[in-house]
Amino acid sequence: MSKVEFIKRNLIEKIQEHMETASTIYILTSFVMKSGVRLLKETLKKAAERGADIKICAGDYLFVTQPEALHELFSIHPDIEVRLWRSSGVSFHPKAYLFENTTSGYFIVGSSNLSKSALTEGIEWNIGLDKSVDENVFAKAMEEFLKLFYADATVQVNEETLKDYENQYHDYHQRHPNLARTWAEAEEIELMLPLEQTKVDANKFGHSVVRDPAIVTYETIQPRFAQVEALKQLEATYEEGYDKAMVVMATGLGKTYLAAFFARRFQKVLFIAHREEILRQAKKSFQRVIPDKTFGIYDGNVKEKEADIIFASIFTLSMKKHLEAFAKDSFDLIVIDEFHHAAARSYQRVLDYFQPKFLLGITATPDRNDNKDVYAICDGNVAYKIDFIEAVQRGWLAPFRYYGVYDDTDYSKIKWLGNRYDEAELLQVQLREEMADKILKAWEKYKKTRTLVFCSSIKQADFLSEYFQKRNHRTVSLHSKQTDIPRDQAIAMLENGELDAIFTVDLFNEGVDIPSVDTLLFVRPTESLTVFTQQVGRGLRLHEGKDYCVIIDLIGNYRNADVKLALFDTERGSSKKKKATLIPTVPENCSIHLDVRAINLLEEMRKKRQPRREKLLLDYQQLKQELGYRPTYLQLHLYGRSEAVEYKSEFKTYFRFLYWAGELSEREREVFLKYESWLVEVERTPMTKSYKMVVLQAMLQRGSSRWHLPITPQEVAPFFHRYLTEKEYRKRIDFSDKETKRLWIYDEEKVSKLIARMPMTKWSGSSNGLLSFDNNVFSLTFSIDPADEEILYKWTQEICEYRLHVYFERKASTKIE
């Protein structure tokens, strides 16, 4: 029966009642206390064991949440996801409990945090709402929870992130001892600080309502520019037997249209993204390419599941109820748009569930330095790649003129929070009139007609927009808290020449295009090279009357300032690039101009002590926090911000890096020093084919105590043949010349001769005496202490898996080079 309940006492009874039957359990709470976790522990454990989707988000505001409570919470069951909202001092006070199963749902919102007194005898007010009272409100609450849960401000709670939080927690309470004592004595005192009101100036633009335009019937369109090449390579990849691939196309080249062209060969298609505007724009693109199909949206508000092509929000689809509303084989093609790293686990859950004929990841980010999720789910198989520099060279994107303006802010004094600067400290230096005046003068000197300004915060966007307005420029600050002017109206005004500039905070990173923009102004430190690349792409779309795009960029001593210019280099990663230079080699019709003081600053930053090693360590530590444990070598390659090959180049082997970084235990350090030469050999032996590592993998199949024993080609042959023929792409890459093609049908004698003649003979001859091949026996020439076997086996396995993965990844991509 539909109902709304007012609950003053013993909320725990209502929560446990619904937990016992719910297939989805979402908890959002300002803070978590040990007493609250212990009340719910057994109920949560039983729910997780029966397969319920459980997500819990708590806040770190005023460091009330107890580290022990978080540890106990995520230790209940491995399938329970716990994330912590990093508030950076901004108040965080939501309290909500959401439950849903296949037939019903219940939503509690009110004053009760996750603590014993709040859930039992404390004075609390909560409202319980049955889903049937208003299904739209319930769906909206579920959707908004997931957006908050996976927001950039949250981190996954695991052993590594908990160490970081615990240090901050104790540091804070040492500085605020009375606060700590107060919370120890009475858990339910809320230190409510008012939310700082975001200033939204009333302006001349007034209010308006923006409605989606009526569906427009388009004529079908055909691939052009990079889409032609990419489609050809993608279809060849599919024909060669691959079941997943990735396409990297710079912003402005039409990666969504490419996905639509490729989708023409499939009957049922699922397109997944993390932002609603991306879903709706993708739907319009697909409608133009395949007008005879039916199209549906599947998100928090709309559930059109019977269409041929469905555009789904990951936040909705990852819910157990909605995921299981589809059969596992519902889709022939699944397209994954680039997505936030925080949501990777939800994407993986969706992809583990479905069984498509082909999985396509599309991204505009050429460098896998901030998130590699799309790359990882496609097993590193890149079917086609073109970055914005190559696209500019080929005339597919507009040329640019880059102006680097010196910023005298000392960012080294601003606290770094792992992936961003502390907002409060950053604002102290940004909200200064002398800084605003410098920005204004640089903009007035170099600008063209229509400008996007990328800011680091809402306050900075509002402050600078107001400063520009007072000096007779037509500007607007456009962000998530702006209410005076809708986004569509502001974009139209900029395009029509009624605005000079839009100041924004991340709204235009992806999913929104304004081709007429011819000036980009960066007034934020470059914290993410991926985001910077996406934002540069906003100004490079071709447009009638636009001969080039001006990029005005503040350069200070912030992180990545000394490496981001390399993104403009036409020779980056090229073998002909002899030596790294400060000023990149840009396309002929482009230019780079730097203030003299900016040049001096960048030169100084490049001379820092071991800057490369420090960056590798920082990126490693971030990945370790995300995973909650020391990453394997392959995980470092697939998910790390720095390329794994950089660790190899700097340290010869990943395990020497771990030794240098103090990441090995005392026992592991001993093993490393004893067998370093072997690890380096496995890491660095040349591979023109995969054969050496396949032989090693065959040896490793025998287990930790036997992997290093001598072996004959005949013993290796069955595994060797099976490995190279079980995947179509392996067979086509390494088993398809005149000789080996005849071996697609297993012949032990011929396969054994191939193994003896190539990997075993060649590797023994180039191994610096570490391997031998005599009398038809392949063996290690050094002994391994039984006490060291397990560790060395694990490390050898890691290197072998990494090298095989990278080998086939590289070979698969040679067709696009």
C-alpha positions in Angstrom: 0.0 0.0 0.0 1.3 3.5 -0.8 2.4 5.4 2.2 4.5 8.1 3.7 5.8 7.5 7.3 7.2 9.9 9.9 9.8 8.1 12.0 11.1 9.6 15.3 12.6 6.6 17.0 14.2 3.2 16.2 14.9 3.8 12.5 17.0 0.7 12.7 13.9 -1.5 12.7 12.7 0.1 9.4 16.1 -0.2 7.8 16.6 -3.8 8.8 13.1 -4.7 7.6 13.8 -3.4 4.1 17.4 -4.7 4.0 16.2 -8.2 4.5 14.3 -8.2 1.1 16.0 -5.5 -1.0 18.1 -6.4 -4.0 19.5 -2.8 -4.1 20.7 -1.0 -0.9 22.1 2.5 -1.1 23.1 4.5 2.0 24.2 8.1 2.0 25.4 9.5 5.3 27.3 12.5 6.6 29.4 10.3 8.8 29.8 6.8 10.0 30.5 5.6 13.5 31.5 2.2 14.8 28.4 1.9 16.8 26.2 2.3 13.7 28.2 -0.2 11.6 27.9 -2.9 14.3 24.1 -2.5 14.4 23.8 -3.2 10.6 26.8 -5.5 10.1 25.0 -8.9 10.1 22.1 -7.6 8.0 24.4 -6.1 5.5 26.5 -9.3 5.3 23.4 -11.5 4.7 22.2 -9.1 2.0 25.6 -9.1 0.2 25.8 -12.9 0.4 22.4 -13.2 -1.4 23.8 -10.9 -4.2 22.3 -7.5 -3.2 23.8 -4.4 -4.8 25.1 -2.5 -1.8 26.7 1.0 -2.0 27.5 3.2 1.0 28.8 6.8 0.7 29.9 8.7 3.8 31.6 12.1 4.2 34.8 13.3 5.8 33.4 16.7 6.8 35.1 17.8 10.0 36.6 14.3 10.2 33.8 13.0 12.2 33.6 9.7 10.4 35.8 7.2 12.3 38.5 5.4 10.4 37.8 2.2 12.4 34.1 2.4 11.3 35.1 2.7 7.6 37.4 -0.3 8.0 34.7 -2.4 9.6 32.2 -1.3 7.0 34.2 -2.3 3.9 35.4 -5.5 5.6 31.9 -6.9 5.9 31.9 -8.4 2.4 34.0 -7.8 -0.7 31.0 -7.0 -2.8 29.9 -4.0 -0.7 31.2 -0.8 -2.3 32.1 2.0 0.2 33.2 5.5 -1.0 34.2 8.5 1.0 33.2 12.0 0.0 36.2 14.4 0.3 34.5 17.6 1.3 37.6 19.9 1.4 35.9 21.8 4.2 32.5 22.3 2.5 29.6 21.0 4.6 28.3 17.6 3.7 25.1 16.6 5.5 22.9 14.2 3.6 21.2 11.3 5.3 19.3 8.9 3.1 18.6 5.1 2.9 17.3 3.7 -0.4 15.9 0.2 -0.9 14.6 -1.5 -4.0 13.7 -4.9 -5.3 11.9 -6.2 -8.4 8.4 -5.2 -7.2 8.8 -2.3 -4.7 11.0 0.3 -3.2 11.4 2.4 -0.1 13.2 5.7 0.5 14.2 7.2 3.9 15.5 10.7 4.2 15.9 12.8 7.3 18.4 13.5 10.1 19.8 10.0 11.0 23.5 9.3 10.3 25.0 5.9 10.6 25.5 5.7 14.3 23.8 3.8 17.1 22.1 6.7 18.8 20.8 8.1 15.5 19.3 4.8 14.5 17.8 3.9 17.9 17.0 6.3 20.7 18.4 9.7 19.6 16.0 12.6 18.8 15.7 12.3 15.0 13.2 13.1 12.3 13.0 10.9 9.3 10.4 10.5 6.5 9.9 7.1 4.9 8.5 7.2 1.4 7.1 4.2 -0.5 8.2 4.1 -4.1 4.6 3.8 -5.3 3.8 7.3 -3.9 5.9 8.9 -6.6 8.0 6.6 -8.8 9.6 9.6 -10.6 10.9 11.1 -7.3 12.2 7.6 -6.3 14.0 7.1 -9.6 15.5 10.6 -9.4 16.8 9.9 -5.9 18.5 6.6 -7.0 20.1 8.3 -10.0 21.3 11.3 -7.9 22.8 8.9 -5.3 24.9 7.2 -8.0 26.1 10.5 -9.5 27.2 11.6 -6.0 28.6 8.1 -5.3 30.8 8.3 -8.4 31.6 12.0 -8.3 35.2 13.1 -8.6 35.1 14.2 -5.0 34.7 10.6 -3.8 37.4 7.9 -3.3 36.9 4.2 -2.9 37.5 3.1 0.7 40.2 0.4 0.8 43.3 -0.4 2.9 45.4 2.3 1.0 42.9 5.2 1.0 42.0 4.4 4.6 45.6 4.9 5.6 45.5 8.3 4.0 42.2 9.2 5.7 43.4 7.9 9.1 46.5 10.2 9.0 44.3 13.2 8.1 41.8 12.2 10.8 44.4 12.1 13.6 46.1 15.2 12.4 42.8 17.1 12.4 41.8 15.9 15.9 45.2 16.7 17.3 44.6 20.3 16.2 41.0 20.2 17.5 41.2 18.1 20.7 37.9 19.4 22.1 36.1 18.4 19.0 37.5 14.8 19.3 36.4 14.6 22.9 32.9 15.9 22.2 32.4 13.2 19.5 33.8 10.5 21.7 31.3 11.4 24.4 28.2 12.0 22.3 28.2 10.7 18.8 25.1 12.6 17.6 26.1 16.2 18.0 25.9 17.7 14.5 28.5 20.5 13.9 26.3 22.2 11.3 28.0 25.0 9.5 25.9 26.8 7.0 26.5 26.1 3.3 28.3 29.0 1.8 25.8 30.5 -0.7 27.1 30.6 -4.2 26.8 34.1 -5.5 24.7 34.3 -8.7 24.5 37.8 -9.9 21.2 38.9 -11.3 22.0 40.0 -14.8 20.4 41.4 -17.9 19.7 38.0 -19.5 16.6 37.1 -17.4 15.0 33.7 -17.2 13.8 31.3 -19.9 12.6 27.8 -20.3 14.6 25.6 -22.7 12.7 22.6 -24.1 14.1 19.8 -26.3 13.4 20.5 -29.9 11.0 18.3 -31.7 12.5 15.2 -33.4 14.0 16.3 -36.7 14.2 13.9 -39.7 17.6 14.0 -41.2 19.0 12.7 -44.4 21.4 9.9 -43.9 25.1 11.0 -43.8 28.3 9.3 -44.8 31.7 9.0 -43.1 34.2 11.7 -43.7 37.8 12.6 -42.7 39.1 10.3 -40.0 35.9 8.4 -39.8 36.6 6.8 -43.2 40.0 5.4 -42.1 38.7 4.5 -38.6 35.7 2.6 -39.9 37.8 0.6 -42.3 40.2 -0.4 -39.5 37.4 -1.1 -37.1 35.6 -3.4 -39.6 38.8 -5.2 -40.4 39.4 -5.7 -36.7 35.9 -7.3 -36.4 36.4 -9.5 -39.5 39.8 -10.7 -38.0 37.9 -12.2 -35.1 38.5 -9.7 -32.3 35.6 -9.3 -30.0 36.6 -5.9 -28.5 38.5 -2.9 -29.6 39.1 0.8 -28.9 39.1 3.8 -31.1 40.9 7.0 -30.1 39.8 10.1 -32.1 40.5 13.7 -31.1 37.6 15.9 -30.1 35.9 17.3 -33.2 36.5 14.3 -35.5 33.1 12.6 -34.8 33.8 9.5 -32.7 30.1 9.1 -31.9 29.2 9.2 -35.6 31.9 6.6 -36.2 30.3 4.3 -33.6 27.0 4.9 -35.5 28.5 4.0 -38.8 30.0 0.8 -37.3 26.6 0.0 -35.6 24.9 -0.3 -39.0 26.1 -3.9 -39.3 24.5 -5.0 -36.0 20.8 -5.5 -35.1 20.7 -4.6 -31.4 23.0 -2.0 -29.9 23.7 -0.6 -26.5 25.5 2.8 -26.1 26.6 3.5 -22.5 27.8 6.9 -21.1 28.0 8.7 -17.8 26.3 11.9 -18.7 22.7 12.5 -19.9 23.7 15.1 -22.5 26.1 12.6 -24.1 23.3 10.0 -24.3 20.9 12.4 -26.0 23.5 13.8 -28.4 24.6 10.3 -29.3 21.0 9.3 -30.0 20.6 12.2 -32.5 23.8 11.2 -34.2 22.7 7.6 -34.5 19.3 8.7 -35.8 21.0 10.6 -38.7 23.1 7.6 -39.6 20.6 4.8 -39.2 17.1 6.4 -39.6 15.3 3.0 -40.1 16.1 1.8 -36.6 14.1 2.4 -33.4 15.9 4.3 -30.6 15.4 4.5 -26.8 16.8 6.2 -23.7 17.3 4.2 -20.5 18.1 6.4 -17.6 16.7 7.6 -14.3 13.6 9.1 -15.9 13.0 7.1 -19.1 13.0 3.3 -19.6 12.7 2.6 -23.3 14.1 -1.0 -23.3 12.4 -2.4 -26.4 14.3 -0.2 -29.0 16.8 -1.5 -31.5 19.4 0.9 -30.2 19.4 1.9 -26.5 21.3 4.8 -25.0 21.8 4.0 -21.3 23.1 5.9 -18.3 25.7 3.8 -16.5 24.3 5.0 -13.2 20.9 3.4 -14.0 22.1 0.4 -15.9 24.5 -0.6 -13.1 21.6 -1.1 -10.7 21.0 -4.8 -10.3 17.2 -4.4 -11.0 17.8 -2.6 -14.3 20.7 -4.7 -15.4 18.8 -7.9 -15.0 15.8 -6.5 -16.9 17.8 -7.4 -20.0 18.8 -10.8 -21.2 22.6 -11.4 -21.2 22.6 -11.7 -25.0 20.3 -8.8 -25.6 22.9 -6.8 -27.6 25.1 -7.6 -30.5 27.2 -4.5 -30.1 28.0 -2.5 -26.9 29.6 0.9 -27.2 31.3 2.4 -24.2 31.9 6.2 -24.2 34.9 7.4 -22.2 34.0 7.4 -18.5 35.2 8.5 -15.1 37.6 6.1 -13.4 35.5 6.1 -10.2 32.7 4.3 -12.0 35.0 1.6 -13.4 33.6 -1.1 -11.1 30.0 -0.4 -12.3 31.1 -0.6 -15.9 32.8 -3.8 -15.3 29.7 -5.3 -13.6 27.7 -4.4 -16.7 30.2 -5.8 -19.1 30.6 -9.0 -17.1 26.9 -9.4 -17.4 26.3 -8.9 -21.1 27.6 -11.1 -23.9 27.8 -9.0 -27.0 29.4 -10.0 -30.3 31.6 -7.0 -30.1 32.6 -4.4 -27.5 33.7 -0.9 -28.8 35.3 1.7 -26.5 35.5 5.2 -27.9 37.5 8.0 -26.4 38.9 11.4 -27.4 41.8 11.3 -25.1 45.0 10.2 -26.8 47.0 9.7 -23.7 46.1 7.1 -21.1 47.6 9.3 -18.3 44.5 10.0 -16.2 42.1 7.1 -16.7 42.6 4.1 -18.8 39.2 2.4 -18.2 38.0 2.3 -21.8 41.5 1.1 -22.8 41.5 -1.6 -20.2 38.1 -3.1 -20.9 39.1 -3.4 -24.6 42.3 -5.4 -23.6 44.4 -2.6 -25.1 43.4 -3.4 -28.6 43.5 -0.1 -30.4 41.8 -0.4 -33.8 42.5 3.2 -34.8 44.1 6.3 -33.2 44.5 9.9 -34.2 45.3 12.7 -31.8 44.4 16.4 -32.3 47.9 17.3 -33.5 47.8 14.8 -36.4 44.3 15.9 -37.2 45.4 19.6 -37.4 48.3 18.5 -39.7 45.8 16.8 -42.0 43.4 19.8 -42.1 40.7 18.0 -40.2 40.9 20.4 -37.2 41.6 24.1 -37.1 45.2 25.4 -36.6 46.1 27.1 -33.3 48.2 29.9 -31.9 49.3 29.2 -28.3 50.2 32.0 -25.9 51.8 31.0 -22.6 51.3 33.8 -20.1 53.5 33.8 -17.0 51.6 33.2 -13.7 53.6 34.3 -10.6 51.5 32.3 -8.2 53.6 29.9 -6.0 51.7 26.7 -6.3 54.2 24.8 -4.3 52.7 26.4 -1.2 49.2 25.1 -2.0 48.2 21.8 -0.5 48.0 19.0 -3.1 45.2 16.5 -2.5 46.4 13.6 -4.7 44.6 14.7 -7.9 43.8 18.4 -7.3 44.8 21.4 -5.3 43.0 22.3 -2.1 40.2 24.6 -3.4 40.2 26.9 -0.4 43.9 27.6 -0.6 43.8 27.9 -4.4 41.0 30.5 -4.2 43.0 32.6 -1.8 45.5 33.3 -4.7 43.0 33.3 -7.5 40.5 35.8 -6.2 42.8 38.8 -6.4 42.2 41.8 -8.6 45.8 42.0 -9.7 45.5 38.4 -11.0 42.2 39.2 -12.7 43.7 42.3 -14.3 46.6 40.3 -15.7 44.2 37.8 -17.1 42.0 40.5 -18.7 45.0 42.2 -20.3 46.3 39.0 -21.8 42.9 38.1 -23.1 42.3 41.6 -24.6 45.7 41.4 -26.3 45.3 38.0 -28.0 41.6 37.1 -28.2 39.5 36.7 -31.4 35.7 36.8 -31.2 34.2 34.0 -29.1 35.9 32.7 -26.0 35.5 29.8 -23.6 37.2 30.4 -20.3 38.1 27.3 -18.2 38.1 28.0 -14.5 39.0 25.7 -11.5 36.0 26.6 -9.4 32.5 28.3 -9.4 33.8 31.1 -7.3 36.6 31.8 -9.7 34.3 31.8 -12.7 31.8 34.2 -11.0 34.6 36.5 -9.8 36.3 36.7 -13.2 33.1 37.1 -15.1 32.0 40.0 -12.9 35.5 41.6 -13.2 35.2 41.4 -17.1 31.7 42.7 -17.0 32.7 45.8 -15.0 35.2 46.6 -17.8 32.5 46.5 -20.5 32.8 43.0 -21.7 29.8 40.8 -22.3 30.3 37.7 -20.3 28.5 35.1 -18.3 29.5 32.5 -15.7 28.0 29.2 -16.6 28.1 26.3 -14.2 26.0 23.8 -12.2 24.7 26.4 -9.8 23.8 29.1 -12.3 20.1 29.7 -12.5 19.8 33.0 -14.3 20.6 31.8 -17.8 20.1 28.3 -19.3 23.1 26.7 -20.9 21.5 26.5 -24.4 20.7 30.2 -24.3 24.2 31.2 -23.3 25.7 29.0 -26.1 23.3 30.6 -28.6 24.2 34.0 -27.5 28.0 33.3 -27.8 27.5 31.9 -31.3 25.4 34.9 -32.3 28.0 37.3 -31.1 25.8 38.6 -28.2 28.4 37.4 -25.7 32.2 37.8 -25.7 33.0 34.9 -23.3 31.6 32.1 -21.2 33.4 31.4 -17.9 32.8 27.7 -17.1 33.9 24.9 -14.7 34.2 21.6 -16.6 30.8 21.9 -18.4 32.4 21.9 -21.8 35.0 19.1 -21.3 32.9 16.7 -23.2 29.4 16.3 -24.8 28.9 19.9 -25.7 30.2 21.5 -29.0 30.4 25.1 -30.1 32.3 25.0 -33.4 32.4 28.8 -33.7 34.6 29.2 -30.6 37.9 30.7 -31.7 39.5 31.6 -28.4 40.3 29.4 -25.3 41.4 31.0 -22.1 42.9 28.7 -19.3 42.9 30.4 -15.9 43.3 27.1 -13.9 46.4 25.0 -13.2 46.6 21.9 -15.4 45.9 19.2 -12.9 44.8 16.6 -15.5 46.5 16.3 -19.0 43.4 14.4 -20.2 41.0 17.2 -19.2 43.4 19.8 -20.7 43.4 17.9 -24.0 39.6 17.7 -24.0 39.3 21.4 -23.4 41.8 22.3 -26.1 39.6 20.3 -28.5 36.7 22.6 -27.8 38.3 25.3 -29.9 39.7 23.2 -32.8 36.5 22.3 -34.6 36.4 23.6 -38.2 33.9 26.4 -38.8 33.2 28.8 -41.6 35.3 31.9 -41.1 37.6 30.5 -38.4 41.1 30.4 -39.7 42.7 29.4 -36.4 42.0 29.1 -32.7 43.8 31.2 -30.1 44.8 29.4 -26.9 45.8 31.7 -23.9 47.2 29.7 -21.0 48.5 30.8 -17.6 51.8 29.0 -16.9 52.9 28.7 -13.2 54.9 26.3 -11.2 51.9 23.9 -10.9 52.1 20.2 -11.5 52.2 19.2 -15.2 53.1 22.7 -16.3 56.4 21.5 -17.6 55.0 18.5 -19.5 51.7 19.7 -21.0 53.4 21.6 -23.9 54.5 18.2 -25.2 50.8 17.6 -26.1 51.3 20.0 -29.0 54.5 18.3 -30.3 54.2 16.7 -33.7 57.3 14.6 -32.9 56.2 13.3 -29.5 56.8 9.6 -29.3 58.6 9.6 -32.7 61.9 7.9 -33.1 63.3 10.9 -34.9 62.8 13.0 -31.8 66.4 13.1 -30.6 66.1 15.1 -27.5 63.3 16.6 -25.5 63.1 20.4 -26.0 61.1 23.0 -24.2 59.4 24.4 -27.3 57.5 21.7 -29.1 57.6 21.2 -32.9 54.1 22.2 -33.9 52.3 21.9 -37.3 53.4 24.4 -40.0 50.3 26.5 -39.7 50.4 26.7 -35.9 52.6 28.6 -33.4 53.8 28.6 -29.8 54.6 31.9 -28.0 55.8 32.0 -24.4 56.6 34.8 -22.1 60.3 35.0 -21.3 59.5 34.5 -17.6 57.4 31.5 -18.5 60.3 30.0 -20.4 62.6 30.5 -17.5 60.1 28.9 -15.1 59.7 25.8 -17.3 63.4 25.5 -17.7 63.8 25.6 -14.0 61.1 23.0 -13.4 62.8 20.6 -15.8 66.0 20.8 -13.8 64.3 19.7 -10.6 65.9 16.7 -8.9 64.6 13.4 -10.3 61.3 14.9 -11.6 60.6 11.8 -13.7 61.1 9.4 -10.8 59.0 11.6 -8.5 56.2 11.6 -11.1 56.3 7.8 -11.5 56.2 7.4 -7.8 53.2 9.8 -7.4 51.3 8.0 -10.2 52.1 4.6 -8.8 50.8 5.7 -5.3 47.6 7.0 -6.8 46.9 3.7 -8.6 47.8 1.8 -5.4 45.2 3.8 -3.6 42.6 3.2 -6.2 43.1 -0.5 -6.2 43.7 -0.9 -2.5 46.8 -3.0 -3.0 50.1 -3.0 -4.9 49.3 -3.2 -8.6 50.6 -6.0 -10.7 52.7 -5.1 -13.7 49.8 -5.6 -16.1 47.5 -3.4 -13.9 50.2 -0.7 -13.9 50.1 -0.8 -17.7 46.3 -0.9 -18.0 45.4 1.6 -15.3 48.4 3.6 -14.3 48.6 7.3 -15.1 52.2 6.9 -16.4 52.9 4.4 -19.0 54.4 1.1 -17.7 57.2 1.5 -20.3 58.4 4.6 -18.4 59.0 2.5 -15.3 60.9 0.0 -17.5 62.9 2.7 -19.1 63.9 4.4 -15.9 64.4 1.3 -13.7 65.0 -1.6 -16.2 62.2 -3.5 -14.4 59.1 -2.8 -12.5 60.5 -4.6 -9.5 63.6 -2.4 -9.3 61.1 0.5 -9.1 59.3 -1.2 -6.3 62.7 -1.8 -4.6 63.6 1.9 -5.0 60.2 3.1 -3.8 60.4 1.0 -0.6 57.4 -1.0 -1.7 59.0 -4.4 -1.1 59.0 -6.3 2.2 62.3 -7.2 3.7 62.0 -10.7 2.4 61.1 -9.5 -1.1 64.1 -7.2 -1.1 66.4 -10.1 -0.4 64.8 -12.1 -3.3 65.0 -9.1 -5.6 68.7 -8.6 -5.0 69.5 -12.3 -5.5 67.6 -12.7 -8.8 67.6 -9.2 -10.3 69.5 -10.3 -13.4 66.8 -12.9 -14.2 64.0 -10.4 -13.8 65.8 -7.9 -16.0 66.4 -10.6 -18.6 62.7 -11.6 -18.7 61.8 -7.9 -18.9 64.2 -6.8 -21.6 64.8 -9.8 -23.9 63.9 -8.7 -27.5 60.7 -10.1 -28.9 60.1 -10.1 -32.7 57.4 -12.7 -32.0 55.7 -13.8 -28.8 57.4 -17.2 -28.8 59.8 -16.7 -25.9 57.1 -15.6 -23.5 54.8 -18.4 -24.6 57.5 -20.9 -23.8 58.0 -19.2 -20.4 54.2 -19.2 -19.8 54.2 -23.0 -20.6 56.9 -23.4 -17.9 55.0 -21.3 -15.4 51.9 -23.5 -15.9 53.7 -26.1 -13.9 53.3 -24.2 -10.7 55.6 -22.3 -8.2 57.7 -25.3 -7.2 58.3 -26.7 -10.7 58.2 -23.8 -13.1 62.0 -23.4 -13.2 62.8 -27.1 -13.9 64.2 -28.1 -17.3 61.7 -28.6 -20.2 61.8 -30.1 -23.7 60.2 -28.6 -26.9 57.9 -31.7 -27.0 56.6 -30.8 -23.5 56.0 -27.2 -24.4 54.4 -28.0 -27.8 50.7 -28.7 -26.8 50.5 -25.5 -24.7 52.4 -23.4 -27.3 50.1 -24.5 -30.1 46.9 -24.0 -28.0 47.9 -20.6 -26.8 48.7 -19.3 -30.3 45.6 -20.8 -32.0 42.8 -20.3 -29.4 42.5 -16.6 -30.1 42.1 -15.6 -33.7 44.2 -12.4 -33.3 47.2 -14.4 -31.9 47.0 -16.8 -34.8 46.8 -14.1 -37.4 49.7 -12.1 -35.8 52.2 -14.8 -34.9 51.1 -18.0 -36.6 50.2 -17.1 -40.1 53.4 -17.0 -42.3 53.9 -19.8 -44.8 55.5 -22.2 -42.3 53.4 -21.7 -39.3 50.1 -21.4 -41.1 50.4 -25.1 -41.9 50.5 -25.7 -38.1 47.0 -24.5 -37.5 46.2 -28.2 -37.3 48.4 -29.5 -34.5 51.5 -31.5 -35.5 53.7 -32.2 -32.4 56.8 -32.9 -34.4 56.6 -29.7 -36.5 55.6 -27.5 -33.5 58.4 -28.9 -31.4 61.0 -28.2 -34.2 59.7 -24.6 -34.4 60.1 -24.2 -30.6 63.6 -25.7 -30.6 64.8 -23.7 -33.6 63.4 -20.3 -32.6 62.6 -19.4 -29.0 64.7 -21.9 -27.2 67.8 -21.6 -29.3 67.6 -17.8 -29.7 66.8 -17.0 -26.1 69.5 -19.3 -24.7 72.0 -17.6 -27.0 71.1 -14.0 -26.0 70.4 -14.5 -22.3 73.8 -13.6 -20.9 74.3 -17.2 -19.7 71.1 -17.4 -17.7 69.4 -20.0 -20.0 70.8 -22.9 -22.0 69.4 -25.3 -24.7 71.5 -28.4 -24.9 70.6 -32.0 -25.9 67.0 -30.9 -26.6 66.6 -29.5 -23.1 65.8 -25.9 -22.2 66.8 -24.9 -18.7 67.8 -22.1 -16.3 71.5 -22.1 -15.5 71.1 -20.8 -12.0 69.6 -22.5 -9.0 66.6 -21.1 -7.0 66.4 -21.5 -3.3 63.2 -23.3 -2.4 62.4 -20.6 0.1 62.4 -18.1 -2.8 60.4 -20.1 -5.3 57.0 -18.6 -4.6 58.0 -14.9 -4.8 60.2 -15.4 -7.9 57.4 -17.4 -9.6 54.9 -14.7 -8.9 57.2 -11.9 -10.3 58.2 -13.9 -13.3 54.5 -14.6 -14.0 53.7 -10.8 -13.7 56.4 -9.9 -16.3 55.4 -12.7 -18.6 51.7 -11.7 -18.6 52.6 -8.1 -19.1 54.9 -8.7 -22.0 52.5 -11.0 -23.8 49.7 -8.5 -23.4 51.8 -5.6 -24.6 53.2 -7.6 -27.5 49.8 -8.4 -29.0 48.5 -5.0 -28.2 51.4 -3.4 -30.1 51.2 -5.8 -33.0 47.4 -5.3 -33.3 48.0 -1.5 -33.5 50.7 -1.6 -36.2 48.1 -1.6 -38.9 47.1 1.9 -37.8 50.6 3.4 -37.6 
